[in-house]
Amino acid sequence: MQIDLVEDRLKKLRRGLRKEDQKIFDRLMRTARMQIQAGAMASSPNPFDTMALTMLIEIQRQIDVQSEQIKALQSVILEIKNQSLLHTEKEDGNS
Protein backbone atom coordinates (compact mmCIF):
# COMPACT_ATOMS: atom_id res chain seq x y z
CA MET A 1 0.00 0.00 0.00
CA GLN A 2 2.88 2.38 0.77
CA ILE A 3 4.31 1.86 -2.71
CA ASP A 4 0.93 2.79 -4.18
CA LEU A 5 0.94 6.00 -2.16
CA VAL A 6 4.43 6.93 -3.31
CA GLU A 7 3.57 6.07 -6.90
CA ASP A 8 0.45 8.22 -6.63
CA ARG A 9 2.54 11.14 -5.32
CA LEU A 10 4.88 10.78 -8.27
CA LYS A 11 2.18 10.62 -10.97
CA LYS A 12 2.78 14.18 -12.15
CA LEU A 13 6.51 13.59 -12.29
CA ARG A 14 5.96 10.48 -14.39
CA ARG A 15 3.67 12.36 -16.78
CA GLY A 16 6.33 15.04 -17.20
CA LEU A 17 8.94 12.51 -18.28
CA ARG A 18 9.68 11.62 -21.88
CA LYS A 19 8.00 8.40 -23.07
CA GLU A 20 11.20 6.35 -22.90
CA ASP A 21 11.88 7.68 -19.39
CA GLN A 22 8.32 6.79 -18.34
CA LYS A 23 9.09 3.19 -19.29
CA ILE A 24 12.22 3.27 -17.13
CA PHE A 25 10.25 4.85 -14.28
CA ASP A 26 7.69 2.03 -14.55
CA ARG A 27 10.45 -0.61 -14.49
CA LEU A 28 11.92 0.96 -11.37
CA MET A 29 8.52 0.88 -9.67
CA ARG A 30 8.18 -2.81 -10.59
CA THR A 31 11.62 -3.39 -9.08
CA ALA A 32 10.50 -1.75 -5.84
CA ARG A 33 7.39 -3.94 -5.79
CA MET A 34 9.51 -7.08 -6.26
CA GLN A 35 11.44 -6.20 -3.10
CA ILE A 36 8.37 -5.33 -1.04
CA GLN A 37 9.11 -7.91 1.68
CA ALA A 38 12.60 -6.54 2.30
CA GLY A 39 11.06 -3.07 2.54
CA ALA A 40 8.50 -4.24 5.06
CA MET A 41 11.26 -5.64 7.24
CA ALA A 42 13.17 -2.35 7.10
CA SER A 43 10.21 -0.48 8.57
CA SER A 44 11.61 2.82 7.33
CA PRO A 45 9.51 5.84 8.26
CA ASN A 46 9.75 6.97 4.64
CA PRO A 47 8.75 4.17 2.25
CA PHE A 48 10.45 5.92 -0.65
CA ASP A 49 13.84 5.42 1.04
CA THR A 50 13.37 1.67 0.87
CA MET A 51 11.98 1.83 -2.65
CA ALA A 52 14.90 3.93 -3.90
CA LEU A 53 17.45 1.63 -2.30
CA THR A 54 15.91 -1.50 -3.83
CA MET A 55 15.88 0.23 -7.22
CA LEU A 56 19.56 1.09 -6.82
CA ILE A 57 20.35 -2.49 -5.85
CA GLU A 58 18.72 -3.75 -9.03
CA ILE A 59 20.55 -1.17 -11.14
CA GLN A 60 23.86 -2.17 -9.55
CA ARG A 61 23.09 -5.83 -10.21
CA GLN A 62 22.56 -5.02 -13.89
CA ILE A 63 25.80 -2.99 -14.01
CA ASP A 64 27.69 -5.91 -12.46
CA VAL A 65 26.30 -8.36 -15.02
CA GLN A 66 27.09 -6.02 -17.90
CA SER A 67 30.60 -5.39 -16.58
CA GLU A 68 31.25 -9.14 -16.55
CA GLN A 69 29.89 -9.41 -20.10
CA ILE A 70 32.19 -6.57 -21.23
CA LYS A 71 35.21 -8.28 -19.64
CA ALA A 72 34.33 -11.53 -21.41
CA LEU A 73 33.95 -9.73 -24.74
CA GLN A 74 37.27 -7.93 -24.23
CA SER A 75 38.95 -11.30 -23.68
CA VAL A 76 37.43 -12.66 -26.88
CA ILE A 77 38.54 -9.58 -28.82
CA LEU A 78 42.07 -9.86 -27.46
CA GLU A 79 42.18 -13.53 -28.37
CA ILE A 80 41.00 -12.78 -31.91
CA LYS A 81 43.61 -10.03 -32.27
CA ASN A 82 46.35 -12.35 -31.04
CA GLN A 83 45.28 -15.08 -33.47
CA SER A 84 45.19 -12.54 -36.28
CA LEU A 85 48.71 -11.34 -35.43
CA LEU A 86 50.01 -14.92 -35.35
CA HIS A 87 48.38 -15.60 -38.71
CA THR A 88 49.90 -12.42 -40.19
CA GLU A 89 53.36 -13.29 -38.80
CA LYS A 90 53.15 -16.76 -40.36
CA GLU A 91 52.22 -15.27 -43.71
CA ASP A 92 55.10 -12.77 -43.47
CA GLY A 93 57.51 -15.59 -42.59
CA ASN A 94 56.46 -17.61 -45.65
CA SER A 95 57.02 -14.72 -48.04
Backbone bond lengths (Angstrom), bond angles and torsions (degrees), N, CA, C in turn:
res aa  C-N    CA-C-N  psi(-1)  N-CA   C-N-CA  omega(-1)  CA-C   N-CA-C  phi
1 M - - - 1.445 - - 1.532 110.46 -
2 Q 1.335 117.23 -37.75 1.456 120.57 179.65 1.529 111.26 -62.43
3 I 1.331 115.86 -39.32 1.470 119.41 179.02 1.519 109.93 -62.71
4 D 1.333 116.46 -39.90 1.464 119.88 177.58 1.522 111.07 -60.93
5 L 1.314 116.62 -40.23 1.468 120.32 179.35 1.530 111.30 -64.92
6 V 1.327 116.02 -43.67 1.465 119.51 178.84 1.517 109.98 -64.75
7 E 1.317 115.97 -44.21 1.467 120.50 179.53 1.532 110.18 -60.51
8 D 1.318 116.27 -40.22 1.461 120.49 178.74 1.535 111.03 -63.98
9 R 1.344 116.13 -39.76 1.466 120.28 178.25 1.519 112.08 -64.65
10 L 1.330 115.65 -28.23 1.458 120.52 -175.79 1.532 113.76 -97.13
11 K 1.330 117.11 8.70 1.466 121.15 -178.18 1.526 112.33 -56.89
12 K 1.329 116.20 -45.51 1.471 119.26 -178.40 1.520 111.04 -65.58
13 L 1.324 116.29 -38.76 1.456 120.02 176.64 1.524 109.71 -60.02
14 R 1.323 116.32 -46.89 1.462 120.61 -179.37 1.517 110.83 -58.98
15 R 1.344 116.42 -45.29 1.467 119.82 -179.85 1.527 112.04 -62.47
16 G 1.322 117.28 -29.16 1.453 121.32 -179.39 1.520 113.66 -78.57
17 L 1.323 116.43 -12.87 1.461 120.53 -179.63 1.526 111.24 -78.55
18 R 1.334 114.85 156.29 1.465 119.45 172.84 1.528 108.26 -65.36
19 K 1.325 116.59 158.35 1.474 121.41 -176.69 1.531 111.81 -54.59
20 E 1.341 116.65 -45.92 1.470 118.11 -178.26 1.523 110.93 -66.47
21 D 1.338 117.30 -32.15 1.465 120.30 177.59 1.532 111.26 -74.46
22 Q 1.321 117.48 -29.54 1.464 120.51 174.96 1.527 109.98 -62.76
23 K 1.329 116.22 -38.96 1.471 120.12 178.62 1.527 110.08 -64.01
24 I 1.322 116.79 -41.36 1.462 120.73 178.20 1.521 109.98 -65.40
25 F 1.324 116.66 -43.67 1.466 121.95 177.13 1.530 109.73 -55.55
26 D 1.329 116.41 -46.98 1.467 121.07 -179.63 1.531 111.43 -62.48
27 R 1.338 117.12 -40.07 1.465 120.29 177.22 1.520 110.90 -63.15
28 L 1.329 116.81 -40.96 1.461 119.98 178.59 1.529 111.06 -63.20
29 M 1.308 116.83 -39.88 1.466 120.29 178.11 1.525 110.47 -64.61
30 R 1.334 116.87 -38.78 1.468 119.87 176.82 1.528 110.08 -63.94
31 T 1.335 115.88 -38.86 1.465 120.07 177.77 1.520 109.96 -60.46
32 A 1.322 117.03 -45.17 1.466 120.66 178.94 1.526 110.71 -60.91
33 R 1.312 116.77 -39.53 1.469 120.44 179.62 1.535 111.32 -65.93
34 M 1.342 116.17 -35.41 1.470 119.70 -179.60 1.524 111.15 -66.14
35 Q 1.312 117.37 -24.88 1.460 121.86 -177.62 1.531 111.78 -103.66
36 I 1.304 116.90 22.07 1.464 121.55 -172.87 1.536 112.78 -59.01
37 Q 1.332 117.32 -35.08 1.468 118.80 -178.82 1.521 111.79 -68.40
38 A 1.338 116.57 -39.28 1.467 119.46 177.15 1.525 109.48 -63.39
39 G 1.319 116.66 -38.51 1.457 120.95 178.80 1.513 112.11 -65.37
40 A 1.315 116.21 -37.87 1.464 119.75 179.37 1.524 110.65 -65.85
41 M 1.314 116.45 -35.16 1.459 120.23 179.39 1.529 111.33 -71.31
42 A 1.333 116.76 -28.60 1.467 120.51 -177.94 1.520 111.09 -71.82
43 S 1.290 116.81 -28.08 1.466 124.33 -178.93 1.534 112.27 44.25
44 S 1.323 114.30 47.32 1.459 121.01 177.58 1.520 109.37 -70.97
45 P 1.325 117.84 140.92 1.455 119.18 178.91 1.532 112.06 -65.10
46 N 1.328 116.14 -26.05 1.458 120.40 178.05 1.526 108.34 -112.93
47 P 1.332 117.95 108.54 1.462 120.06 -175.99 1.525 112.71 -62.09
48 F 1.331 117.31 -25.35 1.457 118.47 -179.65 1.531 111.48 -66.76
49 D 1.337 117.37 -31.04 1.465 120.02 177.32 1.524 110.11 -57.27
50 T 1.300 116.22 -47.52 1.459 121.15 -179.84 1.528 110.56 -66.31
51 M 1.331 116.25 -42.79 1.457 119.85 179.32 1.525 110.55 -60.65
52 A 1.330 117.19 -46.80 1.460 121.24 -177.78 1.529 110.35 -62.84
53 L 1.307 116.97 -41.52 1.454 119.79 -179.46 1.527 111.28 -65.35
54 T 1.323 118.42 -41.92 1.463 119.88 178.78 1.523 110.69 -66.26
55 M 1.324 117.20 -34.63 1.466 120.14 175.98 1.526 110.00 -64.06
56 L 1.324 116.46 -44.08 1.466 120.56 179.51 1.521 111.56 -63.89
57 I 1.323 116.80 -37.53 1.462 120.53 177.50 1.527 109.99 -61.15
58 E 1.314 116.76 -44.86 1.466 120.16 179.42 1.523 111.03 -64.66
59 I 1.317 117.46 -41.59 1.462 120.72 178.28 1.525 110.03 -62.25
60 Q 1.333 117.43 -43.53 1.457 120.51 179.06 1.517 110.95 -63.95
61 R 1.323 117.30 -38.21 1.466 121.02 177.26 1.535 109.98 -59.72
62 Q 1.331 116.54 -43.85 1.457 120.39 178.79 1.524 111.49 -65.47
63 I 1.325 117.52 -39.68 1.466 121.57 177.49 1.528 109.81 -62.02
64 D 1.334 116.68 -43.62 1.461 120.64 179.78 1.530 111.12 -60.73
65 V 1.318 116.70 -45.00 1.464 121.15 179.86 1.534 109.68 -62.81
66 Q 1.315 116.48 -45.74 1.463 119.72 -178.79 1.526 111.43 -67.05
67 S 1.314 117.82 -34.93 1.463 120.64 176.81 1.531 110.61 -63.17
68 E 1.320 116.35 -42.12 1.466 119.97 177.01 1.526 110.98 -64.14
69 Q 1.328 116.88 -39.54 1.467 119.91 178.05 1.530 110.74 -64.76
70 I 1.317 117.43 -39.91 1.467 121.50 178.39 1.528 110.02 -63.41
71 K 1.332 117.20 -44.78 1.470 120.36 178.31 1.530 110.80 -59.26
72 A 1.329 116.20 -42.86 1.462 120.04 179.83 1.532 110.47 -63.91
73 L 1.315 116.93 -42.51 1.466 120.67 178.83 1.525 111.16 -65.45
74 Q 1.339 116.84 -39.16 1.462 119.86 177.75 1.524 110.82 -62.23
75 S 1.316 117.17 -38.38 1.463 121.03 177.41 1.518 110.84 -63.74
76 V 1.319 116.75 -42.76 1.463 121.00 179.31 1.527 109.86 -64.10
77 I 1.321 116.86 -43.55 1.468 120.79 179.44 1.521 110.67 -61.71
78 L 1.310 116.73 -44.14 1.464 121.24 179.26 1.531 110.58 -62.19
79 E 1.311 115.79 -42.31 1.465 120.15 178.58 1.525 111.00 -62.83
80 I 1.313 117.12 -42.06 1.471 121.28 178.86 1.529 110.09 -64.73
81 K 1.328 116.80 -42.34 1.470 120.07 178.12 1.522 110.77 -61.43
82 N 1.334 115.81 -44.68 1.464 119.86 179.88 1.525 111.42 -62.15
83 Q 1.326 117.07 -42.13 1.459 120.79 178.42 1.523 110.47 -64.68
84 S 1.316 116.25 -38.58 1.458 120.93 179.15 1.527 110.66 -65.38
85 L 1.337 116.85 -41.60 1.459 120.86 178.33 1.528 110.74 -63.93
86 L 1.327 116.74 -43.07 1.460 120.59 178.44 1.524 110.74 -61.53
87 H 1.311 115.84 -42.15 1.464 121.54 179.58 1.526 110.00 -63.42
88 T 1.332 117.24 -43.05 1.459 122.60 179.91 1.527 110.16 -65.42
89 E 1.343 117.13 -41.99 1.464 121.10 179.59 1.527 110.48 -63.64
90 K 1.324 117.55 -39.42 1.464 120.87 177.84 1.505 111.05 -62.83
91 E 1.354 115.54 -43.08 1.461 119.79 179.61 1.530 110.50 -64.07
92 D 1.318 116.88 -41.12 1.468 121.84 179.39 1.532 110.63 -65.56
93 G 1.318 116.79 -35.52 1.467 121.01 179.38 1.515 112.62 -71.43
94 N 1.320 117.44 -26.06 1.476 121.58 -179.17 1.526 110.89 -85.27
95 S 1.282 118.24 -12.39 1.469 120.76 -175.99 1.488 112.22 -74.53
